Amino acid sequence: MSGAEQHARASGHARITQIGGDQINYAAGAGPVPRAGLGLPEAPAVLVGRDGPAEELLGLLADGGPTVAVVSGLAGVGKSALAVATAHGAAERGWFGDRVFFLRLRGYAAGGGVSGPDAVREMLRLLGIRDADMPGSPDGRAALYRGLLAESARAGHRVLVVADDAAEVAQVRDLVPAHPGHRLLITSRHRLVHRDFPARVVPLDELAPDPAAELLTRAVLRTWPQDPRPAAEPDALASVAEQCGRLPLALTVAGALLAGDPGLPVTQLAAQLADARTRLSTLDSELDDGVRAAFDLSYGRLPEDQARAFRLLTVNPGPDCGTAYAALLTGEEPVDLRRKLAALVRASLLSEEPVGSGRWRMHDLVRLYARERGEECAAEDGREEAVDALLGSLCLDTGKATRVLGVDGAPVAPGPGLPSVAQALDWLSTERAMLVAAVGFAGDEGRPELAGELGRRLIPYLQIYRYRQDAVLVAQGMLTVAEPTGHAEQIGARLYDLGLAYVGADQLDEATGALTRALEIFRQNSLRMGEGKALHTLGTVYMARNRWIEAEGRLWESLKIFRELGIRHAEGTVLASLAEVFERLERLDESIALHRQVVSIMGGLGDRHREAAARNSLADALWLAGQHEDSVAARREALVTQREFGNRRQEAGTLNRLADALRALDRDEEAEARYGEALEIFTETDEPYPQGQILNNLALIHGRTGRWEEARENHERAGAFFAASGHRAEQAAALGGLGFALYALERHAEAADALERAADLHAAVGDTAQETTARGAAAELREQHGGSRRWWQPSD
């Protein structure tokens, strides 16, 4: 009753502890056993690649942080290692004294993990309570646990409990300390988000590439400190790390495989892991705690509806999957499906990247595992129907997007059922990786017609919008699908597509081989259209190799065929190539005439992309002929079309060339503005070489107008971009410009340093004349510490 007093006396050296009204009397000599001290497992010698999460977690354990923190992540990602290392770090700082306790909850064990009441019982044992003195009920034990932690708090002692491998909130809810000074640090594959369980979640991802390779190296050298393989085969080691998905568990398994077979070349292990069909088996390799076994435990806890979604997501062949396509695969409404996908995220089997985007991604090894489970359950999941639904939708949507953009002819005006140009570009950009992968996927799934249809619709977009390596991948996939059919026309067409893609990617030897094979097939089967296309593209290969006379011959052959067949569009493309040949042979009047003819043909056919390309080529020929204003006008007209269709890469190239022309005409203000617009796009597309070019040209304008500090800054930035892209001659030129800017700023010692670095680079690329000039200028500058500006000046 209220206000009641309770009194008790213990005999001898016994003590009385009162918890929530329950009284426990330890008899003399039968009191608590000595409690456990610092009970942590051994800390990892080095926590590779986890500096950021370790620092964040240590901050949470500091005084003033949240009471509960959960380190969550995929099985094998290193949650326990991070938690243990961080707990050791906190103990070394004296934050918890020796009151650091470690519980193994085995939440994902096949036989079931430690229950919540049993976890409390184990904590009481660690705190020094004998079994004979344990309260009989779970509530009594939880009350005693809270009371002991409160007693520690009153004595000024903080407590840290590390609860490892929890699978659900029920296992850890009663471990939460009531006092804000104590900490509960949990590791779990689930994020343990619940309405009555306030916890700070620290998600842990796979390692970055360099730390992953370092962890693999350490795993080998721990057994064989003198093992030469990591140092001798760094590229193969990096490949193994990538094939392991940079997952610490997989990396340690791979390290054990190498350590267990000292004669196994790293390249051989990399080759074994390259086969996705057997990768998980290799990473299990006689080890009970291999990667597949770890994933089994997480998968086994999924409700069946979540497990089905998990399996069907692997039908999507891309690196991630939008919610709409996930709904298409599973046959569910997006709103209902999102709840299941979010549950898979909480289980660390899926991630939404970025959060809120509706883009769902699996770790590479998880994806392989889910694919295995999906193949086992294909019939009940409706996997074949999901494949057909996805590929049919992709073909339909790609056709709509490319028609609106007009990449294969005149654009279709947006209307009912068709996207706008902006929508088409956004969709193609967002789903490009999936679309490229879907071509090969369709072939693998026994849908050759869909593979061919999707590839044919996709390649023109990839070529025009300059995704050239993607075009190669699609063409290779289409050829792989076509070859088993033995149909000559299909095989020839796919070889031609591949040759054209190789030309775009500047792989000229490969292009020659594919186009020559295609030409032979077309001629043997009297396929004149294919023959004309192969001759034209072979002519462009000769052009790329500066073999202009041979190129002209091939092009005239091609032009004759297309004129006989009356195919105006193909005729226009060949005339464009002939015009460039004439330009290179200095037959400028003929070149200009042909370029104008191409502009007329493509404009008349409504092919705006190739009309813009023809105007750009016309601008080049007009400039060489001294018709500078007409050249600038043609360039501006090309720019209008490229902007209309959102072709950012081509727009940037046109802006850059327009700026070059304006600079040459001493229209520096206009040139600077156009360079700035081009630089913005090349920065957006992350292309270092053109960024360096533009910055160098801007620096020359700034120098010419006496803005030496801006010139210095841009020459420095240009040099960094050239260095990053491996263009040493251009880097040397940028350093030369930097030297002159520094000289103008009277920073003579720095100017000499820049010139000597430029001289070294000129020497490295074999340009002895520029090396001599730059080295001589540096020596003169060091001797005179300034002087006439006539001593040296970089070329504009």
C-alpha positions in Angstrom: 0.0 0.0 0.0 1.1 3.6 -0.5 3.7 4.9 2.0 4.5 1.4 3.4 7.9 0.8 4.6 9.8 -2.5 4.2 12.7 -3.7 6.3 14.9 -6.7 5.9 18.1 -7.8 7.5 20.7 -10.2 6.0 22.8 -12.3 8.3 26.6 -12.4 8.2 28.0 -11.0 4.9 24.9 -11.7 2.8 23.2 -8.9 0.9 19.6 -8.1 0.0 18.6 -6.8 -3.4 15.0 -5.5 -3.9 13.8 -5.3 -7.5 10.3 -4.1 -8.2 8.9 -5.4 -4.9 10.5 -8.9 -5.2 13.1 -9.6 -2.5 16.1 -11.9 -3.1 18.1 -12.9 0.0 21.5 -14.4 -0.8 22.6 -16.5 2.1 26.1 -15.9 3.5 28.6 -17.8 1.4 26.1 -18.4 -1.4 25.9 -14.9 -2.9 26.6 -13.9 -6.5 29.4 -15.6 -8.3 32.2 -13.3 -9.5 30.8 -11.5 -12.6 32.4 -11.7 -16.0 34.8 -9.0 -16.8 35.5 -7.8 -20.4 33.8 -10.7 -22.2 34.5 -9.7 -25.9 35.8 -12.1 -28.5 39.2 -11.1 -29.8 39.1 -8.0 -32.0 40.2 -8.3 -35.6 43.8 -7.3 -36.0 42.9 -4.7 -38.6 39.4 -3.6 -39.5 39.8 -3.3 -43.3 37.7 -0.7 -45.1 35.4 0.2 -42.2 36.9 3.5 -40.9 33.7 5.4 -41.6 31.2 3.0 -40.0 33.5 2.4 -37.1 33.8 6.1 -36.4 30.0 6.5 -36.6 29.4 3.5 -34.3 31.9 4.7 -31.8 30.2 8.1 -31.7 26.9 6.3 -30.9 28.5 4.5 -28.0 29.9 7.7 -26.5 28.1 9.4 -23.6 25.1 11.3 -25.0 24.4 8.9 -27.8 21.3 6.7 -28.3 20.8 3.8 -25.9 20.4 1.1 -28.7 22.3 0.8 -32.0 21.8 -1.9 -34.6 24.5 -2.8 -37.1 22.5 -4.4 -40.0 23.6 -5.9 -43.3 23.8 -8.9 -45.5 25.1 -12.2 -44.2 28.8 -12.2 -44.3 29.2 -8.4 -44.6 31.3 -8.1 -41.4 28.7 -6.9 -38.9 30.2 -8.8 -35.9 33.7 -7.8 -36.7 32.7 -4.2 -36.8 30.7 -4.4 -33.6 33.5 -6.3 -31.7 36.2 -4.0 -32.9 34.2 -0.9 -32.0 33.4 -2.4 -28.5 37.1 -2.9 -27.9 37.7 0.6 -29.0 35.2 1.9 -26.5 36.7 -0.3 -23.7 40.2 1.0 -24.5 38.9 4.5 -24.0 37.7 3.6 -20.6 34.0 4.4 -21.3 32.7 1.2 -19.8 35.5 -0.1 -17.6 35.4 -3.9 -17.6 31.6 -3.9 -17.9 31.4 -5.0 -21.5 29.4 -8.1 -22.2 29.0 -10.2 -25.3 26.0 -12.4 -26.1 25.8 -14.8 -29.0 22.1 -14.9 -29.9 22.4 -17.2 -33.0 19.2 -15.7 -34.4 19.5 -17.4 -37.8 20.7 -20.8 -36.6 18.8 -23.7 -38.2 17.7 -25.0 -34.8 16.4 -21.7 -33.6 18.2 -18.9 -31.8 18.4 -17.8 -28.2 15.0 -16.6 -27.0 14.5 -13.2 -25.3 14.1 -14.7 -21.8 17.1 -16.9 -22.3 19.2 -13.9 -23.4 18.2 -12.1 -20.2 19.1 -15.2 -18.1 22.5 -15.4 -19.8 23.1 -11.7 -19.1 22.3 -12.2 -15.4 24.8 -15.0 -15.3 27.4 -12.7 -16.8 26.5 -10.1 -14.2 27.2 -12.6 -11.5 23.8 -14.1 -10.6 23.9 -17.8 -9.7 21.3 -20.1 -11.3 20.0 -21.0 -7.9 19.3 -17.3 -7.3 17.6 -16.6 -10.5 14.0 -15.4 -10.3 11.6 -18.1 -11.5 9.6 -16.0 -14.0 10.8 -14.2 -17.2 9.4 -10.9 -15.8 11.3 -11.4 -12.6 14.5 -12.0 -14.4 14.0 -8.9 -16.6 13.3 -6.8 -13.5 16.4 -8.0 -11.9 18.4 -7.3 -15.0 17.1 -3.7 -15.1 17.7 -3.3 -11.4 21.4 -4.4 -11.6 22.0 -2.0 -14.5 20.3 0.8 -12.5 22.6 -0.1 -9.6 25.6 0.2 -11.8 24.4 3.6 -13.1 23.9 4.9 -9.5 27.5 3.8 -8.8 28.7 5.8 -11.8 29.4 2.8 -14.0 28.3 2.5 -17.6 27.6 -0.9 -19.2 27.9 -2.0 -22.8 26.0 -5.2 -23.9 26.9 -6.5 -27.4 24.1 -8.8 -28.7 25.4 -10.6 -31.7 23.3 -12.1 -34.5 19.8 -11.2 -33.5 17.0 -12.1 -35.9 14.1 -10.3 -34.3 13.2 -7.6 -31.8 11.8 -10.2 -29.4 15.3 -11.5 -28.8 16.7 -8.2 -27.6 13.7 -6.1 -26.4 14.2 -7.0 -22.7 18.0 -6.3 -22.9 17.4 -2.6 -23.5 18.9 -0.7 -20.6 16.5 1.8 -18.8 19.4 4.1 -18.0 20.5 6.4 -20.8 24.2 6.0 -19.9 24.2 2.3 -20.8 24.4 0.9 -24.3 23.0 -2.1 -26.2 24.9 -2.8 -29.5 23.1 -5.3 -31.7 24.2 -7.0 -35.0 21.4 -8.4 -37.2 20.7 -9.2 -40.8 17.4 -7.4 -40.2 17.1 -3.7 -39.4 14.9 -4.4 -36.4 12.7 -1.5 -36.9 9.6 -1.7 -34.7 7.2 0.8 -33.2 8.2 0.0 -29.6 11.9 -0.6 -30.1 13.8 2.7 -30.5 17.1 1.9 -32.1 19.6 3.7 -34.3 20.4 1.6 -37.4 23.9 1.6 -38.9 23.6 -0.3 -42.3 26.8 -2.0 -43.5 27.5 -2.5 -47.2 30.1 -4.5 -49.1 33.6 -3.2 -49.1 35.0 -0.7 -51.6 37.4 -2.3 -54.3 40.7 -1.4 -52.7 39.8 -2.6 -49.1 38.3 -5.8 -50.6 41.6 -6.6 -52.4 43.4 -5.8 -49.2 41.2 -8.1 -47.1 41.8 -10.9 -49.6 45.5 -10.3 -49.5 45.6 -10.4 -45.7 43.6 -13.7 -45.7 46.4 -15.3 -47.9 49.4 -13.7 -46.1 48.1 -14.6 -42.7 48.8 -18.3 -43.6 51.8 -17.7 -45.9 53.5 -14.4 -45.1 56.0 -14.8 -48.0 53.3 -15.8 -50.6 54.3 -14.0 -53.8 50.9 -14.3 -55.5 49.2 -11.2 -54.2 52.1 -8.9 -55.3 52.6 -10.8 -58.6 48.9 -11.0 -59.6 47.3 -7.8 -58.4 44.8 -7.6 -61.4 43.7 -11.1 -60.9 43.4 -10.5 -57.1 41.1 -7.5 -57.8 39.1 -9.7 -60.2 38.6 -12.3 -57.5 37.5 -9.6 -55.1 34.9 -8.3 -57.6 33.6 -11.9 -58.3 33.2 -12.2 -54.5 31.0 -9.2 -54.6 33.5 -7.5 -52.2 31.6 -9.4 -49.4 34.0 -10.1 -46.5 32.8 -13.7 -45.9 33.3 -14.5 -49.6 36.7 -12.8 -49.6 37.8 -14.9 -46.6 36.6 -18.1 -48.2 38.5 -17.2 -51.4 41.5 -16.4 -49.3 41.2 -19.8 -47.6 41.1 -21.4 -51.0 44.3 -19.7 -52.1 46.0 -20.4 -48.7 44.9 -24.0 -48.8 46.5 -24.5 -52.3 49.7 -22.4 -52.4 50.3 -23.5 -56.0 46.9 -22.3 -57.3 47.5 -19.2 -59.5 45.1 -16.3 -58.6 44.2 -16.0 -62.3 42.9 -19.6 -62.2 40.7 -18.9 -59.2 39.5 -15.8 -60.9 38.6 -17.9 -64.0 36.7 -20.4 -61.8 34.7 -17.6 -60.1 34.0 -15.9 -63.5 31.4 -18.7 -64.2 28.3 -17.4 -62.5 26.7 -20.8 -62.6 29.3 -22.4 -60.3 30.4 -19.3 -58.3 28.5 -20.1 -55.1 29.6 -23.7 -55.2 33.2 -22.5 -55.5 32.8 -20.2 -52.5 31.3 -23.0 -50.4 34.1 -25.4 -51.3 33.9 -27.9 -48.4 33.4 -25.2 -45.8 30.3 -25.5 -43.6 30.1 -21.7 -43.1 30.4 -20.8 -46.8 28.4 -18.2 -48.6 25.5 -20.3 -49.7 25.0 -21.7 -46.2 24.9 -18.2 -44.8 22.3 -17.1 -47.3 20.2 -20.3 -46.6 19.7 -19.1 -43.1 18.4 -15.7 -44.1 16.2 -17.1 -46.9 14.7 -19.8 -44.6 13.2 -17.1 -42.4 11.2 -15.4 -45.2 7.4 -15.8 -45.4 6.5 -17.5 -48.6 5.0 -14.3 -50.3 8.3 -12.5 -49.7 10.3 -15.5 -50.8 8.4 -15.6 -54.1 9.1 -11.9 -54.7 12.7 -12.5 -53.8 13.0 -15.3 -56.4 11.1 -13.5 -59.2 13.1 -10.3 -59.0 16.0 -12.3 -60.6 14.0 -12.5 -63.9 15.0 -8.9 -64.3 18.4 -9.0 -66.0 19.6 -5.6 -65.1 21.6 -4.4 -62.1 18.4 -3.0 -60.4 14.7 -3.2 -60.9 12.1 -0.5 -60.8 8.9 -1.1 -58.7 6.8 -1.1 -61.9 8.8 -3.9 -63.5 8.9 -5.8 -60.2 5.1 -5.6 -60.1 5.0 -6.9 -63.7 7.2 -9.9 -62.7 5.2 -10.8 -59.6 1.7 -9.9 -60.9 1.0 -7.7 -57.9 -0.1 -4.1 -57.4 2.9 -1.8 -56.8 1.6 -0.5 -53.5 1.1 -4.0 -52.1 4.5 -5.2 -53.5 6.4 -2.3 -52.0 5.6 -3.6 -48.5 7.2 -7.0 -49.4 10.2 -5.4 -51.0 10.7 -3.1 -47.9 10.6 -6.3 -45.8 13.4 -7.8 -48.0 15.3 -4.6 -47.4 14.9 -5.0 -43.7 16.2 -8.5 -44.0 19.3 -7.2 -45.9 18.5 -9.3 -49.0 17.6 -6.2 -51.0 18.4 -2.5 -51.0 16.6 0.5 -52.4 19.2 2.8 -54.1 18.8 5.6 -53.6 16.2 5.5 -50.8 12.8 6.5 -52.0 13.7 6.0 -55.7 11.7 2.7 -56.2 14.9 1.1 -57.6 15.7 -2.2 -56.0 19.1 -3.8 -56.1 20.5 -7.2 -54.9 24.1 -7.9 -54.1 25.7 -9.9 -56.9 26.1 -13.1 -54.8 22.6 -12.8 -53.3 21.3 -12.5 -56.9 23.0 -15.8 -57.9 21.5 -17.4 -54.8 18.0 -16.1 -55.5 18.3 -17.3 -59.1 19.1 -20.8 -57.9 16.1 -20.8 -55.6 14.0 -19.3 -58.4 14.9 -22.1 -60.8 13.9 -24.7 -58.2 10.5 -23.0 -57.8 10.0 -22.0 -61.5 6.7 -23.7 -62.0 4.9 -22.6 -58.9 6.3 -19.1 -59.2 5.2 -18.6 -62.8 8.7 -17.8 -63.9 8.2 -18.5 -67.6 5.2 -16.2 -67.7 7.2 -13.5 -65.9 10.0 -13.8 -68.5 7.5 -13.3 -71.4 5.7 -10.4 -69.7 9.0 -8.6 -69.0 10.5 -9.1 -72.5 7.3 -8.2 -74.2 6.9 -5.0 -72.2 10.6 -4.0 -72.9 10.2 -4.5 -76.6 7.0 -2.5 -76.7 8.3 0.4 -74.5 11.6 0.5 -76.4 9.8 0.8 -79.7 7.7 3.7 -78.4 10.7 5.6 -77.0 12.9 5.2 -80.1 10.0 6.1 -82.5 9.5 9.4 -80.6 13.2 10.1 -80.8 13.4 9.3 -84.5 16.7 7.4 -84.1 15.7 5.0 -87.0 14.2 7.6 -89.3 11.7 10.4 -89.0 10.4 10.9 -85.4 6.8 10.2 -84.6 5.0 13.0 -82.9 4.0 12.2 -79.3 0.4 11.3 -78.9 -1.9 8.9 -77.1 0.1 6.0 -75.8 3.4 7.6 -76.7 5.8 9.3 -74.4 7.2 12.8 -74.9 10.8 13.3 -76.0 11.8 14.1 -72.4 10.0 11.0 -71.1 11.5 8.8 -73.7 15.0 10.0 -72.9 14.5 9.6 -69.2 13.1 6.1 -69.6 15.9 4.9 -71.9 18.6 6.5 -69.6 17.1 4.9 -66.5 16.6 1.4 -67.9 19.5 1.3 -70.4 21.5 -1.2 -68.3 18.5 -3.5 -68.1 17.7 -3.2 -71.8 21.3 -4.0 -72.8 21.3 -7.1 -70.5 17.9 -8.2 -71.7 19.0 -8.9 -75.2 21.4 -11.7 -74.1 18.9 -12.7 -71.4 16.2 -13.3 -74.0 18.6 -15.5 -75.9 19.5 -17.5 -72.8 15.8 -17.9 -72.0 15.0 -19.4 -75.4 13.3 -16.3 -76.9 15.5 -15.5 -80.0 12.8 -13.5 -81.7 12.4 -11.2 -78.7 16.2 -10.9 -78.5 16.4 -9.8 -82.1 13.4 -7.5 -81.9 14.7 -5.7 -78.8 18.2 -5.4 -80.1 17.1 -4.0 -83.5 15.1 -1.3 -81.7 17.9 -0.5 -79.2 21.0 -0.3 -81.3 20.2 2.9 -83.3 19.6 4.7 -80.0 22.8 3.4 -78.5 24.8 4.5 -81.5 23.3 7.9 -82.0 23.5 8.8 -78.3 27.0 7.4 -78.1 26.7 4.5 -75.7 29.1 2.7 -77.9 30.3 -0.2 -75.7 26.7 -0.9 -74.9 26.0 -1.1 -78.7 28.8 -3.7 -79.0 27.3 -5.8 -76.1 23.9 -5.8 -77.7 25.2 -6.6 -81.2 27.3 -9.5 -79.7 24.2 -10.8 -77.9 22.1 -10.7 -81.1 24.8 -12.5 -83.1 25.0 -15.2 -80.4 21.3 -15.7 -80.7 21.3 -15.8 -84.6 24.2 -18.1 -85.2 22.5 -21.4 -84.1 19.7 -20.8 -86.6 22.0 -21.1 -89.6 19.9 -18.6 -91.5 22.3 -16.7 -93.8 20.4 -13.4 -93.9 20.0 -13.2 -90.2 23.6 -14.1 -89.5 24.9 -11.6 -92.0 22.7 -8.9 -90.6 23.9 -9.5 -87.1 27.6 -9.6 -88.2 26.9 -6.2 -89.9 25.4 -4.8 -86.7 28.4 -6.0 -84.8 30.9 -4.5 -87.3 29.0 -1.2 -87.2 29.1 -1.2 -83.4 32.8 -2.0 -83.4 33.4 1.0 -85.7 31.6 3.3 -83.2 33.8 1.9 -80.4 37.0 2.4 -82.4 37.7 -1.3 -82.5 38.8 -1.4 -86.1 40.4 -4.8 -86.3 37.3 -6.4 -84.9 35.1 -4.3 -87.2 37.0 -5.4 -90.3 36.7 -9.1 -89.3 32.9 -8.9 -88.7 32.2 -6.8 -91.8 34.3 -8.9 -94.1 32.4 -12.0 -92.9 29.1 -10.2 -93.4 30.0 -9.1 -96.9 30.9 -12.7 -97.9 27.5 -14.0 -96.7 25.6 -11.2 -98.4 27.4 -11.8 -101.7 27.0 -15.5 -101.6 23.3 -15.1 -101.1 22.7 -12.2 -103.4 21.6 -10.0 -100.6 22.3 -6.6 -102.3 21.0 -4.4 -99.5 23.3 -6.1 -97.0 26.2 -5.9 -99.5 25.8 -2.2 -99.9 25.7 -1.6 -96.1 28.8 -3.7 -95.5 30.7 -2.0 -98.3 29.9 1.4 -96.9 30.9 0.5 -93.3 34.2 -1.1 -94.6 34.8 2.2 -96.4 34.5 4.0 -93.1 37.0 1.7 -91.5 39.5 2.6 -94.3 38.7 6.2 -93.5 39.5 5.7 -89.9 42.9 4.3 -91.0 43.6 7.3 -93.3 43.4 5.0 -96.4 41.4 7.5 -98.3 41.7 6.1 -101.9 40.7 2.6 -100.8 37.8 4.1 -98.8 36.6 6.0 -101.8 36.5 2.8 -103.9 34.4 1.0 -101.4 32.0 3.9 -101.0 31.4 4.3 -104.8 30.6 0.5 -104.9 28.2 1.0 -102.0 26.6 4.1 -103.5 26.0 2.3 -106.8 24.0 -0.5 -105.1 21.8 1.9 -103.1 21.0 4.0 -106.1 20.0 0.9 -108.0 17.8 -0.2 -105.1 16.4 3.4 -104.8 17.1 3.6 -101.1 17.5 7.3 -100.5 18.4 7.2 -96.8 21.2 4.7 -97.4 22.4 6.9 -100.3 22.5 9.9 -98.0 24.7 8.1 -95.5 27.2 7.0 -98.1 27.3 10.5 -99.6 28.2 11.8 -96.2 31.2 9.5 -96.0 32.3 10.4 -99.5 32.1 14.1 -98.6 34.5 13.5 -95.7 36.9 11.6 -98.1 36.9 14.5 -100.5 37.5 16.9 -97.6 40.6 14.8 -96.6 41.8 14.8 -100.2 41.4 18.6 -100.2 38.6 18.5 -102.8 36.7 21.0 -100.8 34.2 22.2 -103.4 33.1 18.7 -104.0 33.0 18.0 -100.3 30.8 21.0 -99.6 28.4 20.1 -102.4 28.0 16.6 -101.2 27.4 17.7 -97.6 24.7 20.1 -98.7 23.1 17.2 -100.7 23.1 15.0 -97.5 21.5 17.8 -95.5 18.8 18.0 -98.1 18.2 14.3 -98.3 18.0 13.7 -94.5 15.9 16.8 -94.0 13.5 15.6 -96.7 13.2 12.2 -95.1 12.6 13.7 -91.7 15.7 12.1 -90.1 16.6 15.0 -87.8 19.6 13.3 -86.1 21.4 12.6 -89.3 20.5 16.0 -90.7 22.2 17.6 -87.7 25.3 15.4 -88.2 25.4 16.5 -91.8 25.3 20.1 -90.8 28.2 19.6 -88.4 30.2 17.9 -91.2 29.3 20.8 -93.6 30.5 23.3 -91.0 33.9 21.5 -91.0 34.3 21.6 -94.7 33.1 25.3 -94.9 35.7 26.2 -92.3 38.5 24.6 -94.2 37.4 26.4 -97.3 37.6 29.7 -95.5 33.9 30.3 -95.3 34.0 30.9 -91.6 30.6 32.7 -91.0 28.8 30.0 -93.0 30.5 27.4 -90.9 29.4 29.0 -87.7 25.9 29.2 -88.9 25.8 25.5 -89.9 27.1 24.6 -86.5 24.4 26.6 -84.8 21.7 24.9 -86.9 23.0 21.5 -85.9 22.9 22.6 -82.2 19.2 23.4 -82.4 18.3 19.9 -83.5 20.5 18.2 -80.9 19.0 20.2 -78.1 15.5 19.4 -79.4 16.1 15.7 -79.0 18.1 15.9 -75.8 21.3 14.4 -77.3 23.6 15.8 -74.6 26.8 14.2 -75.7 26.5 15.4 -79.3 25.3 18.8 -78.1 28.5 19.1 -76.0 30.7 18.2 -78.9 29.0 20.8 -81.2 29.3 23.5 -78.5 33.0 22.8 -78.1 33.6 23.0 -81.9 31.5 26.1 -82.1 33.5 27.7 -79.3 36.8 26.7 -81.1 35.6 28.6 -84.2 34.5 31.6 -82.3 37.8 31.8 -80.4 39.7 31.6 -83.8 37.5 34.5 -84.9 38.6 36.5 -81.8 35.0 36.5 -80.5 36.3 35.5 -77.0 33.2 36.4 -75.0 30.9 34.2 -77.1 33.5 31.4 -77.2 33.8 31.5 -73.4 30.1 31.2 -73.0 29.9 28.2 -75.4 32.9 26.5 -73.7 31.1 26.9 -70.4 28.0 25.2 -71.7 30.0 22.3 -73.1 32.0 22.0 -69.9 28.8 21.7 -67.9 27.6 18.8 -70.0 31.0 17.0 -70.0 31.1 17.3 -66.3 27.6 15.9 -66.1 28.6 12.9 -68.2 32.0 12.5 -66.4 34.3 12.7 -69.4 37.7 13.9 -68.2 39.5 14.3 -71.6 37.1 16.8 -73.1 36.9 18.6 -69.8 40.6 19.1 -70.0 40.5 20.3 -73.5 37.8 22.9 -72.7 39.6 24.1 -69.6 42.9 24.5 -71.5 41.1 26.5 -74.2 39.4 28.7 -71.6 42.8 29.3 -70.0 44.1 30.5 -73.3 41.2 33.0 -73.6 41.8 34.2 -70.1 45.5 34.7 -70.8 44.8 36.5 -73.9 42.6 38.9 -72.0 45.0 39.3 -69.1 43.1 37.3 -66.6 46.1 35.3 -65.4 44.8 33.9 -62.2 41.9 32.3 -64.0 44.3 31.1 -66.7 46.5 29.5 -64.0 43.6 27.8 -62.3 42.2 26.4 -65.5 45.6 25.2 -66.8 46.0 23.3 -63.5 42.6 21.7 -63.7 43.1 20.8 -67.3 46.4 19.1 -66.5 44.7 17.1 -63.8 42.0 15.9 -66.2 44.6 14.9 -68.8 46.6 13.1 -66.2 43.5 11.2 -65.1 42.7 10.2 -68.7 46.3 9.2 -69.5 46.9 11.9 -72.2 50.4 12.9 -71.4 51.1 15.1 -74.5 48.0 17.2 -73.6 49.1 17.2 -70.0 52.5 18.6 -71.1 50.8 21.3 -73.1 48.7 22.3 -70.1 51.8 22.4 -67.9 53.4 24.7 -70.4 50.5 27.0 -70.4 50.5 26.9 -66.6 54.2 27.9 -66.6 53.5 30.9 -68.7 50.5 32.0 -66.5 52.7 31.7 -63.4 55.4 33.7 -65.1 52.9 36.4 -65.9 51.9 36.4 -62.2 55.6 36.7 -61.3 55.7 33.4 -59.5 58.9 32.5 -61.2 60.1 29.5 -59.2 56.7 27.8 -59.7 56.7 28.6 -63.4 60.1 26.9 -63.8 58.8 23.9 -61.9 55.8 23.6 -64.2 58.0 23.9 -67.3 60.4 21.2 -66.1 57.4 18.9 -65.5 56.2 19.7 -69.0 59.6 18.9 -70.4 59.7 15.5 -68.7 56.3 14.6 -70.2 57.4 15.8 -73.7 60.4 13.5 -73.3 58.2 10.6 -72.3 56.1 10.9 -75.4 59.1 11.4 -77.7 58.5 15.1 -78.5 62.2 16.2 -78.4 61.6 19.6 -79.9 59.0 20.7 -77.3 61.1 19.1 -74.5 64.1 21.2 -75.6 62.1 24.4 -75.7 60.4 23.9 -72.3 63.6 22.8 -70.6 65.5 25.7 -72.0 62.8 28.2 -70.9 62.8 26.7 -67.4 66.6 27.0 -67.2 66.6 30.6 -68.4 63.9 31.5 -66.0 65.8 30.1 -63.0 68.9 32.0 -64.1 67.2 35.3 -64.6 64.3 35.1 -62.2 62.2 37.0 -64.6 62.8 39.1 -67.6 61.3 39.8 -71.0 58.1 37.9 -71.8 59.6 37.1 -75.2 61.6 34.3 -73.6 58.9 31.7 -74.3 55.3 31.4 -75.0 53.1 28.3 -75.5 51.3 27.9 -78.8 47.6 28.8 -78.9 
